C-alpha cells in the first residue's frame, strides 16, 4: 500500500485545485445542455431491453430536439459573448 505524506494530503485540497469562477460560469452556462443530454441518455437506457413503442419514439424525438435546442442556445450565447453569430 502506498504511503501518503502529510504534505501530499494537504496539497490534495489546496485552493488552487478548485475550479475558477470562469470555469464555474462556463459550467453554469452549459447546464441546460448537460441536463438535456442526461435526459436523452435516460430515455435511451430505458429502451435498451425492449422494442420502442410509439410513445417511446416520441420521447426519444422530444429528447433529441431538446438537446439540439440547448446546443443552439449555448452556441448562440458563446457567439454573442465573442461578437460572432452562430
PDB file of N, CA, C and O in Angstrom:
ATOM      1  N   UNK A   1       0.836  -1.170   0.000  1.00  0.00           N
ATOM      2  CA  UNK A   1       0.000   0.000   0.000  1.00  0.00           C
ATOM      3  C   UNK A   1       0.884   1.238   0.000  1.00  0.00           C
ATOM      4  O   UNK A   1       1.901   1.283   0.692  1.00  0.00           O
ATOM      5  N   UNK A   2       0.492   2.248  -0.782  1.00  0.00           N
ATOM      6  CA  UNK A   2       1.279   3.470  -0.878  1.00  0.00           C
ATOM      7  C   UNK A   2       1.076   4.327   0.359  1.00  0.00           C
ATOM      8  O   UNK A   2      -0.045   4.502   0.838  1.00  0.00           O
ATOM      9  N   UNK A   3       2.181   4.857   0.865  1.00  0.00           N
ATOM     10  CA  UNK A   3       2.115   5.773   1.993  1.00  0.00           C
ATOM     11  C   UNK A   3       1.964   7.186   1.462  1.00  0.00           C
ATOM     12  O   UNK A   3       2.670   7.587   0.537  1.00  0.00           O
ATOM     13  N   UNK A   4       1.048   7.938   2.042  1.00  0.00           N
ATOM     14  CA  UNK A   4       0.816   9.326   1.651  1.00  0.00           C
ATOM     15  C   UNK A   4       1.379  10.217   2.736  1.00  0.00           C
ATOM     16  O   UNK A   4       1.090  10.036   3.919  1.00  0.00           O
ATOM     17  N   UNK A   5       2.186  11.181   2.324  1.00  0.00           N
ATOM     18  CA  UNK A   5       2.762  12.098   3.306  1.00  0.00           C
ATOM     19  C   UNK A   5       1.732  13.150   3.668  1.00  0.00           C
ATOM     20  O   UNK A   5       0.732  13.329   2.972  1.00  0.00           O
ATOM     21  N   UNK A   6       1.989  13.843   4.765  1.00  0.00           N
ATOM     22  CA  UNK A   6       1.101  14.911   5.208  1.00  0.00           C
ATOM     23  C   UNK A   6       1.055  16.021   4.170  1.00  0.00           C
ATOM     24  O   UNK A   6      -0.008  16.588   3.916  1.00  0.00           O
ATOM     25  N   UNK A   7       2.189  16.336   3.570  1.00  0.00           N
ATOM     26  CA  UNK A   7       2.242  17.394   2.560  1.00  0.00           C
ATOM     27  C   UNK A   7       1.375  17.033   1.353  1.00  0.00           C
ATOM     28  O   UNK A   7       0.670  17.891   0.822  1.00  0.00           O
ATOM     29  N   UNK A   8       1.419  15.781   0.918  1.00  0.00           N
ATOM     30  CA  UNK A   8       0.593  15.357  -0.212  1.00  0.00           C
ATOM     31  C   UNK A   8      -0.884  15.431   0.133  1.00  0.00           C
ATOM     32  O   UNK A   8      -1.706  15.819  -0.697  1.00  0.00           O
ATOM     33  N   UNK A   9      -1.214  15.058   1.362  1.00  0.00           N
ATOM     34  CA  UNK A   9      -2.607  15.112   1.785  1.00  0.00           C
ATOM     35  C   UNK A   9      -3.116  16.549   1.829  1.00  0.00           C
ATOM     36  O   UNK A   9      -4.261  16.814   1.465  1.00  0.00           O
ATOM     37  N   UNK A  10      -2.270  17.478   2.274  1.00  0.00           N
ATOM     38  CA  UNK A  10      -2.682  18.875   2.353  1.00  0.00           C
ATOM     39  C   UNK A  10      -2.792  19.510   0.974  1.00  0.00           C
ATOM     40  O   UNK A  10      -3.709  20.296   0.733  1.00  0.00           O
ATOM     41  N   UNK A  11      -1.879  19.188   0.068  1.00  0.00           N
ATOM     42  CA  UNK A  11      -1.940  19.793  -1.258  1.00  0.00           C
ATOM     43  C   UNK A  11      -3.068  19.199  -2.093  1.00  0.00           C
ATOM     44  O   UNK A  11      -3.466  19.790  -3.097  1.00  0.00           O
ATOM     45  N   UNK A  12      -3.582  18.058  -1.701  1.00  0.00           N
ATOM     46  CA  UNK A  12      -4.708  17.483  -2.423  1.00  0.00           C
ATOM     47  C   UNK A  12      -5.945  18.358  -2.280  1.00  0.00           C
ATOM     48  O   UNK A  12      -6.845  18.303  -3.119  1.00  0.00           O
ATOM     49  N   UNK A  13      -5.997  19.150  -1.246  1.00  0.00           N
ATOM     50  CA  UNK A  13      -7.133  20.031  -1.013  1.00  0.00           C
ATOM     51  C   UNK A  13      -6.731  21.502  -1.095  1.00  0.00           C
ATOM     52  O   UNK A  13      -7.368  22.361  -0.486  1.00  0.00           O
ATOM     53  N   UNK A  14      -5.688  21.782  -1.840  1.00  0.00           N
ATOM     54  CA  UNK A  14      -5.226  23.164  -1.981  1.00  0.00           C
ATOM     55  C   UNK A  14      -6.257  23.977  -2.754  1.00  0.00           C
ATOM     56  O   UNK A  14      -6.919  23.449  -3.648  1.00  0.00           O
ATOM     57  N   UNK A  15      -6.397  25.252  -2.418  1.00  0.00           N
ATOM     58  CA  UNK A  15      -7.400  26.090  -3.077  1.00  0.00           C
ATOM     59  C   UNK A  15      -7.175  26.232  -4.578  1.00  0.00           C
ATOM     60  O   UNK A  15      -8.137  26.429  -5.320  1.00  0.00           O
ATOM     61  N   UNK A  16      -5.941  26.138  -5.040  1.00  0.00           N
ATOM     62  CA  UNK A  16      -5.685  26.297  -6.467  1.00  0.00           C
ATOM     63  C   UNK A  16      -6.168  25.096  -7.278  1.00  0.00           C
ATOM     64  O   UNK A  16      -6.159  25.145  -8.508  1.00  0.00           O
ATOM     65  N   UNK A  17      -6.584  24.036  -6.621  1.00  0.00           N
ATOM     66  CA  UNK A  17      -7.136  22.885  -7.333  1.00  0.00           C
ATOM     67  C   UNK A  17      -8.630  23.041  -7.589  1.00  0.00           C
ATOM     68  O   UNK A  17      -9.214  22.264  -8.345  1.00  0.00           O
ATOM     69  N   UNK A  18      -9.244  24.026  -6.974  1.00  0.00           N
ATOM     70  CA  UNK A  18     -10.665  24.272  -7.156  1.00  0.00           C
ATOM     71  C   UNK A  18     -10.903  24.944  -8.500  1.00  0.00           C
ATOM     72  O   UNK A  18     -10.019  25.635  -9.006  1.00  0.00           O
ATOM     73  N   UNK A  19     -12.081  24.753  -9.088  1.00  0.00           N
ATOM     74  CA  UNK A  19     -12.372  25.445 -10.352  1.00  0.00           C
ATOM     75  C   UNK A  19     -12.455  26.954 -10.142  1.00  0.00           C
ATOM     76  O   UNK A  19     -12.880  27.437  -9.092  1.00  0.00           O
ATOM     77  N   UNK A  20     -12.042  27.668 -11.158  1.00  0.00           N
ATOM     78  CA  UNK A  20     -12.090  29.133 -11.078  1.00  0.00           C
ATOM     79  C   UNK A  20     -13.529  29.599 -11.286  1.00  0.00           C
ATOM     80  O   UNK A  20     -14.403  28.821 -11.670  1.00  0.00           O
ATOM     81  N   UNK A  21     -13.752  30.877 -11.026  1.00  0.00           N
ATOM     82  CA  UNK A  21     -15.082  31.444 -11.245  1.00  0.00           C
ATOM     83  C   UNK A  21     -15.474  31.361 -12.718  1.00  0.00           C
ATOM     84  O   UNK A  21     -16.638  31.120 -13.039  1.00  0.00           O
ATOM     85  N   UNK A  22     -14.515  31.558 -13.604  1.00  0.00           N
ATOM     86  CA  UNK A  22     -14.793  31.476 -15.045  1.00  0.00           C
ATOM     87  C   UNK A  22     -15.196  30.057 -15.440  1.00  0.00           C
ATOM     88  O   UNK A  22     -16.108  29.866 -16.244  1.00  0.00           O
ATOM     89  N   UNK A  23     -14.515  29.071 -14.874  1.00  0.00           N
ATOM     90  CA  UNK A  23     -14.865  27.680 -15.171  1.00  0.00           C
ATOM     91  C   UNK A  23     -16.253  27.339 -14.631  1.00  0.00           C
ATOM     92  O   UNK A  23     -17.026  26.651 -15.298  1.00  0.00           O
ATOM     93  N   UNK A  24     -16.568  27.811 -13.441  1.00  0.00           N
ATOM     94  CA  UNK A  24     -17.899  27.576 -12.883  1.00  0.00           C
ATOM     95  C   UNK A  24     -18.981  28.273 -13.701  1.00  0.00           C
ATOM     96  O   UNK A  24     -20.073  27.731 -13.872  1.00  0.00           O
ATOM     97  N   UNK A  25     -18.688  29.475 -14.208  1.00  0.00           N
ATOM     98  CA  UNK A  25     -19.635  30.181 -15.069  1.00  0.00           C
ATOM     99  C   UNK A  25     -19.863  29.430 -16.375  1.00  0.00           C
ATOM    100  O   UNK A  25     -20.986  29.363 -16.874  1.00  0.00           O
ATOM    101  N   UNK A  26     -18.782  28.861 -16.928  1.00  0.00           N
ATOM    102  CA  UNK A  26     -18.910  28.088 -18.170  1.00  0.00           C
ATOM    103  C   UNK A  26     -19.762  26.842 -17.943  1.00  0.00           C
ATOM    104  O   UNK A  26     -20.588  26.494 -18.787  1.00  0.00           O
ATOM    105  N   UNK A  27     -19.569  26.176 -16.819  1.00  0.00           N
ATOM    106  CA  UNK A  27     -20.383  25.001 -16.493  1.00  0.00           C
ATOM    107  C   UNK A  27     -21.832  25.408 -16.314  1.00  0.00           C
ATOM    108  O   UNK A  27     -22.741  24.729 -16.791  1.00  0.00           O
ATOM    109  N   UNK A  28     -22.043  26.516 -15.628  1.00  0.00           N
ATOM    110  CA  UNK A  28     -23.406  27.007 -15.399  1.00  0.00           C
ATOM    111  C   UNK A  28     -24.094  27.362 -16.709  1.00  0.00           C
ATOM    112  O   UNK A  28     -25.285  27.100 -16.875  1.00  0.00           O
ATOM    113  N   UNK A  29     -23.353  27.959 -17.644  1.00  0.00           N
ATOM    114  CA  UNK A  29     -23.928  28.329 -18.938  1.00  0.00           C
ATOM    115  C   UNK A  29     -24.298  27.093 -19.756  1.00  0.00           C
ATOM    116  O   UNK A  29     -25.245  27.136 -20.541  1.00  0.00           O
ATOM    117  N   UNK A  30     -23.568  26.000 -19.582  1.00  0.00           N
ATOM    118  CA  UNK A  30     -23.826  24.777 -20.341  1.00  0.00           C
ATOM    119  C   UNK A  30     -24.744  23.797 -19.610  1.00  0.00           C
ATOM    120  O   UNK A  30     -25.025  22.716 -20.128  1.00  0.00           O
ATOM    121  N   UNK A  31     -25.207  24.152 -18.433  1.00  0.00           N
ATOM    122  CA  UNK A  31     -26.031  23.238 -17.649  1.00  0.00           C
ATOM    123  C   UNK A  31     -27.319  22.815 -18.360  1.00  0.00           C
ATOM    124  O   UNK A  31     -27.694  21.648 -18.246  1.00  0.00           O
ATOM    125  N   UNK A  32     -28.020  23.694 -19.089  1.00  0.00           N
ATOM    126  CA  UNK A  32     -29.209  23.219 -19.816  1.00  0.00           C
ATOM    127  C   UNK A  32     -28.864  22.137 -20.845  1.00  0.00           C
ATOM    128  O   UNK A  32     -29.625  21.187 -21.025  1.00  0.00           O
ATOM    129  N   UNK A  33     -27.726  22.281 -21.514  1.00  0.00           N
ATOM    130  CA  UNK A  33     -27.289  21.265 -22.470  1.00  0.00           C
ATOM    131  C   UNK A  33     -26.948  19.968 -21.756  1.00  0.00           C
ATOM    132  O   UNK A  33     -27.317  18.888 -22.219  1.00  0.00           O
ATOM    133  N   UNK A  34     -26.262  20.062 -20.655  1.00  0.00           N
ATOM    134  CA  UNK A  34     -25.906  18.866 -19.891  1.00  0.00           C
ATOM    135  C   UNK A  34     -27.169  18.145 -19.424  1.00  0.00           C
ATOM    136  O   UNK A  34     -27.260  16.921 -19.522  1.00  0.00           O
ATOM    137  N   UNK A  35     -28.126  18.888 -18.925  1.00  0.00           N
ATOM    138  CA  UNK A  35     -29.383  18.288 -18.455  1.00  0.00           C
ATOM    139  C   UNK A  35     -30.145  17.628 -19.600  1.00  0.00           C
ATOM    140  O   UNK A  35     -30.708  16.547 -19.430  1.00  0.00           O
ATOM    141  N   UNK A  36     -30.165  18.273 -20.766  1.00  0.00           N
ATOM    142  CA  UNK A  36     -30.861  17.699 -21.917  1.00  0.00           C
ATOM    143  C   UNK A  36     -30.180  16.415 -22.389  1.00  0.00           C
ATOM    144  O   UNK A  36     -30.854  15.457 -22.769  1.00  0.00           O
ATOM    145  N   UNK A  37     -28.844  16.393 -22.367  1.00  0.00           N
ATOM    146  CA  UNK A  37     -28.125  15.190 -22.771  1.00  0.00           C
ATOM    147  C   UNK A  37     -28.354  14.049 -21.777  1.00  0.00           C
ATOM    148  O   UNK A  37     -28.464  12.888 -22.173  1.00  0.00           O
ATOM    149  N   UNK A  38     -28.424  14.380 -20.500  1.00  0.00           N
ATOM    150  CA  UNK A  38     -28.712  13.363 -19.480  1.00  0.00           C
ATOM    151  C   UNK A  38     -30.118  12.799 -19.685  1.00  0.00           C
ATOM    152  O   UNK A  38     -30.330  11.593 -19.554  1.00  0.00           O
ATOM    153  N   UNK A  39     -31.070  13.662 -20.005  1.00  0.00           N
ATOM    154  CA  UNK A  39     -32.437  13.204 -20.250  1.00  0.00           C
ATOM    155  C   UNK A  39     -32.492  12.270 -21.459  1.00  0.00           C
ATOM    156  O   UNK A  39     -33.172  11.246 -21.419  1.00  0.00           O
ATOM    157  N   UNK A  40     -31.779  12.619 -22.534  1.00  0.00           N
ATOM    158  CA  UNK A  40     -31.725  11.745 -23.716  1.00  0.00           C
ATOM    159  C   UNK A  40     -31.085  10.410 -23.364  1.00  0.00           C
ATOM    160  O   UNK A  40     -31.553   9.361 -23.807  1.00  0.00           O
ATOM    161  N   UNK A  41     -30.038  10.441 -22.586  1.00  0.00           N
ATOM    162  CA  UNK A  41     -29.384   9.205 -22.158  1.00  0.00           C
ATOM    163  C   UNK A  41     -30.316   8.351 -21.310  1.00  0.00           C
ATOM    164  O   UNK A  41     -30.336   7.129 -21.456  1.00  0.00           O
ATOM    165  N   UNK A  42     -31.083   8.972 -20.434  1.00  0.00           N
ATOM    166  CA  UNK A  42     -32.046   8.232 -19.611  1.00  0.00           C
ATOM    167  C   UNK A  42     -33.085   7.532 -20.477  1.00  0.00           C
ATOM    168  O   UNK A  42     -33.453   6.387 -20.215  1.00  0.00           O
ATOM    169  N   UNK A  43     -33.556   8.227 -21.511  1.00  0.00           N
ATOM    170  CA  UNK A  43     -34.545   7.619 -22.407  1.00  0.00           C
ATOM    171  C   UNK A  43     -33.931   6.439 -23.136  1.00  0.00           C
ATOM    172  O   UNK A  43     -34.550   5.381 -23.246  1.00  0.00           O
ATOM    173  N   UNK A  44     -32.719   6.615 -23.633  1.00  0.00           N
ATOM    174  CA  UNK A  44     -32.055   5.514 -24.357  1.00  0.00           C
ATOM    175  C   UNK A  44     -31.808   4.320 -23.447  1.00  0.00           C
ATOM    176  O   UNK A  44     -31.990   3.177 -23.865  1.00  0.00           O
ATOM    177  N   UNK A  45     -31.401   4.569 -22.223  1.00  0.00           N
ATOM    178  CA  UNK A  45     -31.157   3.470 -21.275  1.00  0.00           C
ATOM    179  C   UNK A  45     -32.453   2.733 -20.980  1.00  0.00           C
ATOM    180  O   UNK A  45     -32.468   1.505 -20.898  1.00  0.00           O
ATOM    181  N   UNK A  46     -33.537   3.475 -20.821  1.00  0.00           N
ATOM    182  CA  UNK A  46     -34.822   2.849 -20.524  1.00  0.00           C
ATOM    183  C   UNK A  46     -35.290   1.944 -21.660  1.00  0.00           C
ATOM    184  O   UNK A  46     -36.063   1.013 -21.437  1.00  0.00           O
ATOM    185  N   UNK A  47     -34.826   2.216 -22.864  1.00  0.00           N
ATOM    186  CA  UNK A  47     -35.286   1.447 -24.022  1.00  0.00           C
ATOM    187  C   UNK A  47     -34.300   0.385 -24.487  1.00  0.00           C
ATOM    188  O   UNK A  47     -34.490  -0.211 -25.547  1.00  0.00           O
ATOM    189  N   UNK A  48     -33.266   0.145 -23.719  1.00  0.00           N
ATOM    190  CA  UNK A  48     -32.264  -0.834 -24.131  1.00  0.00           C
ATOM    191  C   UNK A  48     -32.815  -2.251 -24.246  1.00  0.00           C
ATOM    192  O   UNK A  48     -32.423  -2.993 -25.147  1.00  0.00           O
ATOM    193  N   UNK A  49     -33.699  -2.627 -23.366  1.00  0.00           N
ATOM    194  CA  UNK A  49     -34.126  -4.020 -23.306  1.00  0.00           C
ATOM    195  C   UNK A  49     -35.539  -4.251 -23.827  1.00  0.00           C
ATOM    196  O   UNK A  49     -36.150  -5.277 -23.530  1.00  0.00           O
ATOM    197  N   UNK A  50     -36.057  -3.306 -24.597  1.00  0.00           N
ATOM    198  CA  UNK A  50     -37.389  -3.521 -25.154  1.00  0.00           C
ATOM    199  C   UNK A  50     -37.524  -2.812 -26.495  1.00  0.00           C
ATOM    200  O   UNK A  50     -36.748  -1.918 -26.830  1.00  0.00           O
ATOM    201  N   UNK A  51     -38.500  -3.224 -27.227  1.00  0.00           N
ATOM    202  CA  UNK A  51     -38.794  -2.581 -28.506  1.00  0.00           C
ATOM    203  C   UNK A  51     -39.554  -1.292 -28.230  1.00  0.00           C
ATOM    204  O   UNK A  51     -40.541  -1.301 -27.495  1.00  0.00           O
ATOM    205  N   UNK A  52     -39.104  -0.180 -28.813  1.00  0.00           N
ATOM    206  CA  UNK A  52     -39.777   1.099 -28.543  1.00  0.00           C
ATOM    207  C   UNK A  52     -41.206   1.127 -29.093  1.00  0.00           C
ATOM    208  O   UNK A  52     -41.470   0.723 -30.225  1.00  0.00           O
ATOM    209  N   UNK A  53     -42.096   1.610 -28.266  1.00  0.00           N
ATOM    210  CA  UNK A  53     -43.475   1.826 -28.704  1.00  0.00           C
ATOM    211  C   UNK A  53     -43.550   3.198 -29.374  1.00  0.00           C
ATOM    212  O   UNK A  53     -42.554   3.918 -29.438  1.00  0.00           O
ATOM    213  N   UNK A  54     -44.719   3.549 -29.865  1.00  0.00           N
ATOM    214  CA  UNK A  54     -44.892   4.869 -30.477  1.00  0.00           C
ATOM    215  C   UNK A  54     -44.628   5.976 -29.459  1.00  0.00           C
ATOM    216  O   UNK A  54     -44.039   7.003 -29.798  1.00  0.00           O
ATOM    217  N   UNK A  55     -45.054   5.776 -28.237  1.00  0.00           N
ATOM    218  CA  UNK A  55     -44.794   6.755 -27.181  1.00  0.00           C
ATOM    219  C   UNK A  55     -43.298   6.886 -26.913  1.00  0.00           C
ATOM    220  O   UNK A  55     -42.796   7.992 -26.711  1.00  0.00           O
ATOM    221  N   UNK A  56     -42.586   5.760 -26.912  1.00  0.00           N
ATOM    222  CA  UNK A  56     -41.140   5.790 -26.704  1.00  0.00           C
ATOM    223  C   UNK A  56     -40.433   6.535 -27.831  1.00  0.00           C
ATOM    224  O   UNK A  56     -39.490   7.288 -27.591  1.00  0.00           O
ATOM    225  N   UNK A  57     -40.889   6.322 -29.048  1.00  0.00           N
ATOM    226  CA  UNK A  57     -40.305   7.024 -30.195  1.00  0.00           C
ATOM    227  C   UNK A  57     -40.491   8.521 -30.032  1.00  0.00           C
ATOM    228  O   UNK A  57     -39.584   9.295 -30.338  1.00  0.00           O
ATOM    229  N   UNK A  58     -41.647   8.934 -29.557  1.00  0.00           N
ATOM    230  CA  UNK A  58     -41.897  10.363 -29.321  1.00  0.00           C
ATOM    231  C   UNK A  58     -41.000  10.902 -28.212  1.00  0.00           C
ATOM    232  O   UNK A  58     -40.505  12.026 -28.296  1.00  0.00           O
ATOM    233  N   UNK A  59     -40.792  10.092 -27.170  1.00  0.00           N
ATOM    234  CA  UNK A  59     -39.903  10.522 -26.077  1.00  0.00           C
ATOM    235  C   UNK A  59     -38.481  10.738 -26.585  1.00  0.00           C
ATOM    236  O   UNK A  59     -37.826  11.715 -26.220  1.00  0.00           O
ATOM    237  N   UNK A  60     -38.003   9.816 -27.431  1.00  0.00           N
ATOM    238  CA  UNK A  60     -36.654   9.958 -27.997  1.00  0.00           C
ATOM    239  C   UNK A  60     -36.581  11.205 -28.864  1.00  0.00           C
ATOM    240  O   UNK A  60     -35.643  11.993 -28.748  1.00  0.00           O
ATOM    241  N   UNK A  61     -37.566  11.382 -29.727  1.00  0.00           N
ATOM    242  CA  UNK A  61     -37.590  12.546 -30.615  1.00  0.00           C
ATOM    243  C   UNK A  61     -37.611  13.850 -29.823  1.00  0.00           C
ATOM    244  O   UNK A  61     -36.897  14.797 -30.152  1.00  0.00           O
ATOM    245  N   UNK A  62     -38.431  13.891 -28.782  1.00  0.00           N
ATOM    246  CA  UNK A  62     -38.522  15.089 -27.941  1.00  0.00           C
ATOM    247  C   UNK A  62     -37.196  15.361 -27.240  1.00  0.00           C
ATOM    248  O   UNK A  62     -36.755  16.508 -27.161  1.00  0.00           O
ATOM    249  N   UNK A  63     -36.564  14.310 -26.732  1.00  0.00           N
ATOM    250  CA  UNK A  63     -35.283  14.480 -26.044  1.00  0.00           C
ATOM    251  C   UNK A  63     -34.203  14.944 -27.014  1.00  0.00           C
ATOM    252  O   UNK A  63     -33.379  15.785 -26.653  1.00  0.00           O
ATOM    253  N   UNK A  64     -34.188  14.417 -28.240  1.00  0.00           N
ATOM    254  CA  UNK A  64     -33.211  14.858 -29.239  1.00  0.00           C
ATOM    255  C   UNK A  64     -33.411  16.328 -29.595  1.00  0.00           C
ATOM    256  O   UNK A  64     -32.447  17.085 -29.705  1.00  0.00           O
ATOM    257  N   UNK A  65     -34.677  16.728 -29.776  1.00  0.00           N
ATOM    258  CA  UNK A  65     -34.957  18.133 -30.093  1.00  0.00           C
ATOM    259  C   UNK A  65     -34.515  19.050 -28.957  1.00  0.00           C
ATOM    260  O   UNK A  65     -34.021  20.154 -29.188  1.00  0.00           O
ATOM    261  N   UNK A  66     -34.701  18.578 -27.734  1.00  0.00           N
ATOM    262  CA  UNK A  66     -34.294  19.369 -26.573  1.00  0.00           C
ATOM    263  C   UNK A  66     -32.777  19.544 -26.545  1.00  0.00           C
ATOM    264  O   UNK A  66     -32.282  20.626 -26.229  1.00  0.00           O
ATOM    265  N   UNK A  67     -32.036  18.480 -26.875  1.00  0.00           N
ATOM    266  CA  UNK A  67     -30.571  18.561 -26.938  1.00  0.00           C
ATOM    267  C   UNK A  67     -30.145  19.547 -28.023  1.00  0.00           C
ATOM    268  O   UNK A  67     -29.280  20.392 -27.798  1.00  0.00           O
ATOM    269  N   UNK A  68     -30.760  19.432 -29.206  1.00  0.00           N
ATOM    270  CA  UNK A  68     -30.402  20.329 -30.302  1.00  0.00           C
ATOM    271  C   UNK A  68     -30.693  21.793 -29.950  1.00  0.00           C
ATOM    272  O   UNK A  68     -29.888  22.676 -30.244  1.00  0.00           O
ATOM    273  N   UNK A  69     -31.830  22.040 -29.329  1.00  0.00           N
ATOM    274  CA  UNK A  69     -32.176  23.406 -28.934  1.00  0.00           C
ATOM    275  C   UNK A  69     -31.202  23.935 -27.883  1.00  0.00           C
ATOM    276  O   UNK A  69     -30.807  25.100 -27.928  1.00  0.00           O
ATOM    277  N   UNK A  70     -30.820  23.084 -26.945  1.00  0.00           N
ATOM    278  CA  UNK A  70     -29.871  23.504 -25.906  1.00  0.00           C
ATOM    279  C   UNK A  70     -28.502  23.791 -26.522  1.00  0.00           C
ATOM    280  O   UNK A  70     -27.839  24.755 -26.138  1.00  0.00           O
ATOM    281  N   UNK A  71     -28.074  22.957 -27.479  1.00  0.00           N
ATOM    282  CA  UNK A  71     -26.794  23.211 -28.161  1.00  0.00           C
ATOM    283  C   UNK A  71     -26.833  24.537 -28.905  1.00  0.00           C
ATOM    284  O   UNK A  71     -25.881  25.316 -28.851  1.00  0.00           O
ATOM    285  N   UNK A  72     -27.942  24.789 -29.602  1.00  0.00           N
ATOM    286  CA  UNK A  72     -28.095  26.047 -30.324  1.00  0.00           C
ATOM    287  C   UNK A  72     -28.000  27.233 -29.364  1.00  0.00           C
ATOM    288  O   UNK A  72     -27.316  28.215 -29.651  1.00  0.00           O
ATOM    289  N   UNK A  73     -28.681  27.139 -28.236  1.00  0.00           N
ATOM    290  CA  UNK A  73     -28.675  28.234 -27.270  1.00  0.00           C
ATOM    291  C   UNK A  73     -27.280  28.475 -26.695  1.00  0.00           C
ATOM    292  O   UNK A  73     -26.864  29.621 -26.528  1.00  0.00           O
ATOM    293  N   UNK A  74     -26.558  27.392 -26.394  1.00  0.00           N
ATOM    294  CA  UNK A  74     -25.203  27.535 -25.853  1.00  0.00           C
ATOM    295  C   UNK A  74     -24.296  28.169 -26.898  1.00  0.00           C
ATOM    296  O   UNK A  74     -23.515  29.065 -26.577  1.00  0.00           O
ATOM    297  N   UNK A  75     -24.389  27.715 -28.146  1.00  0.00           N
ATOM    298  CA  UNK A  75     -23.550  28.286 -29.196  1.00  0.00           C
ATOM    299  C   UNK A  75     -23.885  29.747 -29.454  1.00  0.00           C
ATOM    300  O   UNK A  75     -22.986  30.564 -29.657  1.00  0.00           O
ATOM    301  N   UNK A  76     -25.167  30.081 -29.448  1.00  0.00           N
ATOM    302  CA  UNK A  76     -25.558  31.474 -29.638  1.00  0.00           C
ATOM    303  C   UNK A  76     -25.083  32.351 -28.485  1.00  0.00           C
ATOM    304  O   UNK A  76     -24.684  33.497 -28.695  1.00  0.00           O
ATOM    305  N   UNK A  77     -25.125  31.822 -27.289  1.00  0.00           N
ATOM    306  CA  UNK A  77     -24.646  32.570 -26.122  1.00  0.00           C
ATOM    307  C   UNK A  77     -23.144  32.827 -26.234  1.00  0.00           C
ATOM    308  O   UNK A  77     -22.671  33.930 -25.960  1.00  0.00           O
ATOM    309  N   UNK A  78     -22.391  31.784 -26.644  1.00  0.00           N
ATOM    310  CA  UNK A  78     -20.938  31.947 -26.809  1.00  0.00           C
ATOM    311  C   UNK A  78     -20.637  32.934 -27.930  1.00  0.00           C
ATOM    312  O   UNK A  78     -19.738  33.766 -27.809  1.00  0.00           O
ATOM    313  N   UNK A  79     -21.399  32.840 -29.032  1.00  0.00           N
ATOM    314  CA  UNK A  79     -21.171  33.752 -30.149  1.00  0.00           C
ATOM    315  C   UNK A  79     -21.490  35.186 -29.754  1.00  0.00           C
ATOM    316  O   UNK A  79     -20.803  36.113 -30.186  1.00  0.00           O
ATOM    317  N   UNK A  80     -22.506  35.379 -28.950  1.00  0.00           N
ATOM    318  CA  UNK A  80     -22.849  36.730 -28.511  1.00  0.00           C
ATOM    319  C   UNK A  80     -21.750  37.311 -27.619  1.00  0.00           C
ATOM    320  O   UNK A  80     -21.490  38.514 -27.642  1.00  0.00           O
ATOM    321  N   UNK A  81     -21.117  36.451 -26.841  1.00  0.00           N
ATOM    322  CA  UNK A  81     -20.050  36.925 -25.968  1.00  0.00           C
ATOM    323  C   UNK A  81     -18.801  37.298 -26.755  1.00  0.00           C
ATOM    324  O   UNK A  81     -18.081  38.223 -26.379  1.00  0.00           O
ATOM    325  N   UNK A  82     -18.538  36.570 -27.864  1.00  0.00           N
ATOM    326  CA  UNK A  82     -17.339  36.836 -28.646  1.00  0.00           C
ATOM    327  C   UNK A  82     -17.592  37.809 -29.786  1.00  0.00           C
ATOM    328  O   UNK A  82     -16.654  38.249 -30.450  1.00  0.00           O
ATOM    329  N   UNK A  83     -18.857  38.148 -30.015  1.00  0.00           N
ATOM    330  CA  UNK A  83     -19.177  39.099 -31.065  1.00  0.00           C
ATOM    331  C   UNK A  83     -19.473  38.460 -32.400  1.00  0.00           C
ATOM    332  O   UNK A  83     -19.680  39.174 -33.381  1.00  0.00           O
ATOM    333  N   UNK A  84     -19.501  37.143 -32.477  1.00  0.00           N
ATOM    334  CA  UNK A  84     -19.792  36.441 -33.718  1.00  0.00           C
ATOM    335  C   UNK A  84     -21.255  36.041 -33.761  1.00  0.00           C
ATOM    336  O   UNK A  84     -22.020  36.330 -32.841  1.00  0.00           O
ATOM    337  N   UNK A  85     -21.631  35.373 -34.842  1.00  0.00           N
ATOM    338  CA  UNK A  85     -23.002  34.885 -34.978  1.00  0.00           C
ATOM    339  C   UNK A  85     -22.953  33.404 -35.290  1.00  0.00           C
ATOM    340  O   UNK A  85     -22.112  32.943 -36.062  1.00  0.00           O
ATOM    341  N   UNK A  86     -23.863  32.669 -34.680  1.00  0.00           N
ATOM    342  CA  UNK A  86     -23.904  31.224 -34.925  1.00  0.00           C
ATOM    343  C   UNK A  86     -25.104  30.878 -35.770  1.00  0.00           C
ATOM    344  O   UNK A  86     -25.319  29.709 -36.088  1.00  0.00           O
TER     345      UNK A  86
END
